[in-house]
Amino acid sequence: MNTGSAKIMGIHHVTAIAGDPQRNVDFYAGTLGLRMVKKTVNFDDPETYHLYYGDGAGTPGTIMTFFPWGDARKGRIGAGQLVTTSFSIPADSLGYWTERLVEAGVRFEKPRDRFGETVLTFSDPDGLRVELVAAQDGREGTADGTMPAGDSVRGFHHVTLAVEDADRTAGLMTETLGFRQTEEAEGRTRFAAGDGGPGDLVDISGAAGFPRGTMGVGAVHHVAFRVPDDEAQLAMREEVAALGYDVTPVLDRNYFRSIYFREPGGVLFEIATDPPGFAVDEPQDELGTHLKLPPWLETRRERLEEVLPPLHLPTATAETTGGNE
């Protein structure tokens, strides 16, 4: 039972490591049709991009982010990692997405049922495992993407963690973070936060005896969970620290504030605030169209614009006016 005052509301974002940044843009903004909601830099390595994708408004629960390090080594998927990132699509858009992936040359596994929903599994160009889950999802589609708004990705559905001692990870999530167990099948257990719908779900898969994963291109760096405000974040930090976890101080990420710690299985968890949001430094209708830097890096803008490769966003087509409504 959760005895703390703060509870997780759902997934905030997932951050992974990519290789070539333009190839990353082509896949996530092009093939998957997500909106580029922020083009900034890695605050700890400013000569590297930090690219954010999401829905039209940059809503927490839809945000996939990447550090594209072209010369980084390849990662290995294994125990102690977030091994699959699953996005939600409308239940009646499965045919559209099957055709779209075929046309894009994306090889996917045979569709299968999981907890009553149909799942398409494939890898991005860097080997990151991605899924599309055909779900009942009331969130709005992205109207200005590269596909019909009615068929567009709604945001996250769930993430899958592979850990050696699933019970310890589950204990942290239910007793401290406020998740509740909902379903179990085929070696995975599903946990829900908040309203328990798409974007609020985490699957834990037992990985005892499996090789440990290694960080690198094609691997997830961390998963962030949502809290509504600074007060809830500080309460969560106090509770996690009291259990003996090594929790970072609150860090300002410009678009949210963050704390980090590793759960018992080794996955890096972040607790992120919903505010202030991605429109804090550019209008919502211009999200992702300019290189945005935090104030302490503005003096280096000229240098950074020289070393960062130019990126080209895919353009919307006439196709975006059709599709499911």
Backbone torsions as a table, in degrees:
resi	resn	phi	psi	omega
1	MET	NA	136.8	178.7
2	ASN	-79.7	121.5	-179.1
3	THR	-103.9	-5.5	-178.4
4	GLY	-83.4	167.0	-179.1
5	SER	-86.0	-19.2	-177.1
6	ALA	-102.4	140.6	177.9
7	LYS	-136.6	148.8	176.6
8	ILE	-70.7	140.9	179.6
9	MET	-95.8	-16.5	-176.6
10	GLY	149.7	-166.1	178.3
11	ILE	-78.9	136.3	174.0
12	HIS	-95.1	-57.9	176.9
13	HIS	-156.3	166.7	173.0
14	VAL	-125.5	134.0	180.0
15	THR	-119.3	129.4	-178.1
16	ALA	-129.6	170.6	179.1
17	ILE	-105.5	128.6	-179.5
18	ALA	-115.1	172.8	175.2
19	GLY	-97.2	-105.5	-178.0
20	ASP	-68.3	126.0	-175.7
21	PRO	-65.9	-38.4	-179.5
22	GLN	-66.9	-38.3	176.9
23	ARG	-62.4	-36.5	177.6
24	ASN	-64.6	-44.9	177.2
25	VAL	-61.2	-44.7	-177.8
26	ASP	-59.6	-36.6	-177.4
27	PHE	-79.6	-50.3	-172.2
28	TYR	-80.1	-39.8	177.3
29	ALA	-86.0	-25.9	-179.3
30	GLY	-91.8	-76.3	-175.4
31	THR	-60.3	-47.6	-178.7
32	LEU	-85.5	-12.3	173.5
33	GLY	70.5	21.2	175.9
34	LEU	-76.2	155.2	176.5
35	ARG	-86.1	136.3	168.8
36	MET	-71.8	113.0	-177.1
37	VAL	-102.3	-14.0	175.1
38	LYS	-160.6	129.4	173.9
39	LYS	-114.5	103.1	-178.5
40	THR	-135.9	-160.1	-178.1
41	VAL	-124.6	161.5	172.5
42	ASN	-69.1	116.2	-174.6
43	PHE	-61.0	-26.2	179.5
44	ASP	-91.6	-11.3	-180.0
45	ASP	-147.3	71.6	-166.7
46	PRO	-62.4	-14.3	177.3
47	GLU	-85.3	11.6	174.6
48	THR	-120.5	138.6	175.8
49	TYR	-65.4	155.8	160.4
50	HIS	-126.2	111.0	-174.4
51	LEU	-105.0	131.6	180.0
52	TYR	-116.2	131.9	174.9
53	TYR	-121.4	152.9	178.1
54	GLY	-175.5	-155.4	177.0
55	ASP	-82.1	-174.3	-174.2
56	GLY	-62.3	-26.1	-177.1
57	ALA	-104.5	-2.1	-175.9
58	GLY	67.1	45.5	-175.7
59	THR	-77.0	132.4	172.2
60	PRO	-53.1	139.3	-174.4
61	GLY	99.5	-6.4	176.9
62	THR	-122.8	-0.5	-164.6
63	ILE	-93.8	115.6	173.0
64	MET	-109.0	127.3	-176.1
65	THR	-125.5	154.9	-177.4
66	PHE	-138.9	141.6	162.7
67	PHE	-100.2	106.9	179.1
68	PRO	-88.3	103.2	176.6
69	TRP	-108.6	97.6	-173.6
70	GLY	-62.8	-27.2	-177.0
71	ASP	-102.6	9.6	179.9
72	ALA	-76.0	155.9	178.8
73	ARG	-73.2	161.4	178.0
74	LYS	-73.3	136.0	176.2
75	GLY	-81.7	167.1	176.1
76	ARG	-124.7	126.4	-179.5
77	ILE	-77.1	132.4	-179.4
78	GLY	-173.0	-163.6	-178.2
79	ALA	-63.3	148.1	-179.8
80	GLY	84.0	20.5	-177.4
81	GLN	-136.4	160.8	161.6
82	LEU	-79.5	112.6	-169.2
83	VAL	-97.6	-21.1	179.9
84	THR	-144.9	133.2	175.7
85	THR	-107.6	121.0	-173.7
86	SER	-113.4	127.1	178.7
87	PHE	-103.0	152.7	179.8
88	SER	-96.8	131.9	171.7
89	ILE	-123.3	159.1	178.7
90	PRO	-59.4	145.1	-176.3
91	ALA	-58.4	-31.2	-177.8
92	ASP	-95.9	14.2	-180.0
93	SER	-105.9	9.9	-176.8
94	LEU	-61.0	-41.8	179.2
95	GLY	-63.3	-42.4	178.1
96	TYR	-58.6	-45.8	-175.9
97	TRP	-72.0	-35.0	175.7
98	THR	-59.7	-46.6	179.3
99	GLU	-65.6	-41.0	-178.4
100	ARG	-63.3	-43.5	-179.9
101	LEU	-65.7	-40.2	177.4
102	VAL	-60.4	-47.1	-179.1
103	GLU	-63.7	-30.4	-179.8
104	ALA	-84.6	-2.9	-179.8
105	GLY	76.6	21.2	179.7
106	VAL	-90.2	119.2	179.0
107	ARG	-83.2	128.0	-179.1
108	PHE	-127.9	156.9	179.2
109	GLU	-74.9	162.8	178.1
110	LYS	-57.8	130.9	179.3
111	PRO	-54.7	140.8	-179.8
112	ARG	-140.4	162.9	-179.4
113	ASP	-92.2	136.7	173.1
114	ARG	-140.9	119.1	-179.9
115	PHE	51.3	39.4	175.0
116	GLY	82.1	7.2	179.0
117	GLU	-124.6	149.7	-179.4
118	THR	-87.8	135.3	-173.6
119	VAL	-123.6	131.9	170.9
120	LEU	-107.1	126.4	-177.7
121	THR	-117.5	135.3	179.7
122	PHE	-158.4	-177.1	178.5
123	SER	-122.6	148.2	174.0
124	ASP	-78.7	177.4	-175.3
125	PRO	-60.6	-18.9	178.9
126	ASP	-97.6	1.8	179.0
127	GLY	94.4	2.9	177.0
128	LEU	-67.8	130.4	-179.3
129	ARG	-79.1	127.2	-175.7
130	VAL	-130.2	147.3	174.6
131	GLU	-131.9	152.1	167.3
132	LEU	-115.0	126.8	-178.3
133	VAL	-113.5	120.2	178.4
134	ALA	-77.5	109.0	-168.6
135	ALA	-135.3	160.9	168.7
136	GLN	-80.6	108.1	-171.5
137	ASP	-138.4	117.3	-175.7
138	GLY	-82.5	-2.2	-180.0
139	ARG	-69.9	149.0	-177.7
140	GLU	-75.2	153.5	176.0
141	GLY	-82.1	169.7	178.7
142	THR	-90.4	117.1	-172.5
143	ALA	-82.3	-18.6	-174.3
144	ASP	-112.4	25.9	179.6
145	GLY	-89.6	-158.2	-177.2
146	THR	-101.7	22.4	-179.9
147	MET	-153.8	169.0	177.4
148	PRO	-59.8	136.2	-179.3
149	ALA	-58.1	-34.9	-177.2
150	GLY	-66.5	-21.0	-179.4
151	ASP	-104.7	-2.9	-168.5
152	SER	-72.2	157.7	175.1
153	VAL	-58.7	135.1	-178.1
154	ARG	-91.0	-15.9	-174.0
155	GLY	137.1	-163.5	177.7
156	PHE	-70.5	149.6	167.1
157	HIS	-101.0	-57.9	175.6
158	HIS	-158.4	171.8	170.5
159	VAL	-124.7	154.6	-179.7
160	THR	-117.3	123.3	177.4
161	LEU	-102.8	132.7	175.1
162	ALA	-108.3	113.9	-175.0
163	VAL	-134.4	150.3	-176.3
164	GLU	-70.5	-42.1	-179.6
165	ASP	-114.5	85.7	-174.0
166	ALA	-61.9	-30.7	-176.9
167	ASP	-65.7	-38.7	-179.6
168	ARG	-67.0	-43.4	177.8
169	THR	-63.3	-43.8	179.1
170	ALA	-61.5	-38.0	179.0
171	GLY	-62.4	-43.3	177.3
172	LEU	-60.7	-43.8	-174.6
173	MET	-69.1	-38.2	-177.5
174	THR	-85.7	-39.2	-173.9
175	GLU	-84.5	-23.0	-175.0
176	THR	-119.7	-44.6	-173.8
177	LEU	-87.8	-10.6	174.1
178	GLY	91.3	11.9	174.4
179	PHE	-77.4	161.6	174.5
180	ARG	-132.3	142.2	178.8
181	GLN	-74.6	135.3	-176.5
182	THR	-121.3	-40.6	-175.3
183	GLU	-147.1	159.5	178.9
184	GLU	-149.6	132.7	178.4
185	ALA	-169.7	145.1	170.6
186	GLU	51.3	44.6	174.2
187	GLY	79.4	8.4	176.6
188	ARG	-128.8	147.7	178.0
189	THR	-122.7	132.7	-177.9
190	ARG	-99.9	137.7	177.8
191	PHE	-124.0	145.1	-177.4
192	ALA	-125.8	143.7	172.7
193	ALA	-118.6	170.5	173.5
194	GLY	52.9	-128.5	-178.3
195	ASP	-77.4	-13.8	176.4
196	GLY	80.6	13.3	178.5
197	GLY	-96.2	-171.5	176.4
198	PRO	-53.5	134.9	-176.8
199	GLY	96.0	-11.6	-179.0
200	ASP	-111.5	10.3	-165.4
201	LEU	-113.7	141.9	174.4
202	VAL	-133.2	128.3	173.6
203	ASP	-101.2	135.9	175.1
204	ILE	-112.4	126.4	179.8
205	SER	-115.1	127.0	178.7
206	GLY	-68.0	130.4	-177.1
207	ALA	-128.1	32.4	179.2
208	ALA	-60.2	129.5	179.4
209	GLY	87.2	-8.6	178.6
210	PHE	-81.6	150.3	176.0
211	PRO	-61.0	147.7	176.4
212	ARG	-69.7	143.2	174.6
213	GLY	-74.0	159.0	176.1
214	THR	-124.2	145.0	-177.9
215	MET	-75.8	144.8	178.1
216	GLY	162.5	-171.5	-178.7
217	VAL	-59.6	130.9	-179.3
218	GLY	90.4	7.9	178.6
219	ALA	-120.1	151.5	176.8
220	VAL	-81.5	133.1	179.4
221	HIS	-82.6	-46.3	179.0
222	HIS	-162.3	164.0	172.5
223	VAL	-118.7	137.1	179.5
224	ALA	-111.3	138.3	177.1
225	PHE	-110.9	151.7	-171.9
226	ARG	-89.1	138.9	162.6
227	VAL	-130.7	154.9	-170.6
228	PRO	-74.3	-25.9	-172.8
229	ASP	-163.2	178.1	-178.4
230	ASP	-62.8	-38.7	-178.1
231	GLU	-61.1	-45.5	179.3
232	ALA	-65.3	-36.9	179.3
233	GLN	-65.2	-44.5	179.5
234	LEU	-64.6	-37.0	177.1
235	ALA	-65.0	-41.4	177.9
236	MET	-65.2	-41.4	179.4
237	ARG	-60.3	-44.7	-178.7
238	GLU	-62.1	-41.2	-177.7
239	GLU	-68.8	-43.0	-179.4
240	VAL	-67.7	-42.4	179.6
241	ALA	-62.6	-35.2	-179.6
242	ALA	-65.3	-21.8	178.1
243	LEU	-85.0	-2.4	177.2
244	GLY	98.8	4.1	177.7
245	TYR	-76.1	145.2	178.1
246	ASP	-84.6	95.3	-174.6
247	VAL	-101.0	136.4	178.5
248	THR	-70.4	162.1	166.8
249	PRO	-64.1	169.2	174.7
250	VAL	-68.3	127.8	-179.3
251	LEU	-113.9	135.9	-179.0
252	ASP	-87.2	113.7	178.5
253	ARG	-101.7	19.2	176.5
254	ASN	74.1	-46.6	-176.3
255	TYR	-104.2	-9.9	175.7
256	PHE	-165.6	167.3	174.0
257	ARG	-111.8	146.6	-166.4
258	SER	-134.5	148.1	162.4
259	ILE	-128.9	154.0	-175.8
260	TYR	-133.9	147.8	170.9
261	PHE	-162.5	160.6	177.8
262	ARG	-97.8	130.9	176.5
263	GLU	-75.0	170.8	-172.2
264	PRO	-57.3	-27.6	-179.7
265	GLY	-84.4	-6.6	177.5
266	GLY	105.4	-6.9	179.5
267	VAL	-73.7	133.9	178.4
268	LEU	-78.6	118.3	177.8
269	PHE	-100.8	140.8	171.2
270	GLU	-121.4	142.0	170.3
271	ILE	-111.3	117.1	-173.3
272	ALA	-120.6	142.6	177.1
273	THR	-79.9	147.3	173.4
274	ASP	-64.4	-47.5	179.3
275	PRO	-83.8	160.1	6.6
276	PRO	-85.2	-12.6	178.5
277	GLY	94.1	173.2	-170.8
278	PHE	-83.5	-11.0	178.3
279	ALA	-88.6	11.0	-177.3
280	VAL	-70.0	-24.3	-177.4
281	ASP	-127.9	5.1	171.7
282	GLU	-161.2	148.4	-177.6
283	PRO	-60.1	152.0	-177.2
284	GLN	-57.8	-36.9	-178.3
285	ASP	-75.7	-4.8	176.8
286	GLU	-115.1	10.7	-177.9
287	LEU	-54.5	133.6	174.8
288	GLY	80.4	2.8	-175.6
289	THR	-98.2	-10.3	-179.4
290	HIS	-128.3	152.9	172.0
291	LEU	-76.1	115.4	-178.3
292	LYS	-106.0	133.9	-179.1
293	LEU	-123.8	146.2	173.8
294	PRO	-68.3	158.6	-175.4
295	PRO	-53.0	-36.5	-175.7
296	TRP	-74.7	-7.0	177.2
297	LEU	-109.8	-2.1	-177.5
298	GLU	-60.9	-32.2	179.2
299	THR	-66.6	-16.5	-179.9
300	ARG	-102.6	8.6	-174.1
301	ARG	-55.5	-48.1	-176.1
302	GLU	-58.3	-44.7	178.5
303	ARG	-63.8	-44.4	-177.7
304	LEU	-65.7	-38.6	178.4
305	GLU	-67.2	-23.2	176.4
306	GLU	-76.0	-39.8	-172.9
307	VAL	-91.4	-24.6	179.0
308	LEU	-77.8	130.5	-179.2
309	PRO	-67.7	146.0	176.3
310	PRO	-64.6	144.7	178.7
311	LEU	-119.4	141.4	-179.4
312	HIS	-118.0	121.7	178.4
313	LEU	-81.2	144.0	174.7
314	PRO	-65.5	149.8	-179.7
315	THR	-97.9	147.5	176.5
316	ALA	-67.0	151.1	179.8
317	THR	-119.7	174.0	178.4
318	ALA	-60.3	-22.5	179.5
319	GLU	-58.4	-30.2	-174.3
320	THR	-67.0	-11.9	-179.6
321	THR	-88.8	-6.1	-178.8
322	GLY	-108.5	-151.8	174.6
323	GLY	85.9	-171.8	-179.5
324	ASN	-62.8	140.7	175.2
325	GLU	-124.6	NA	NA
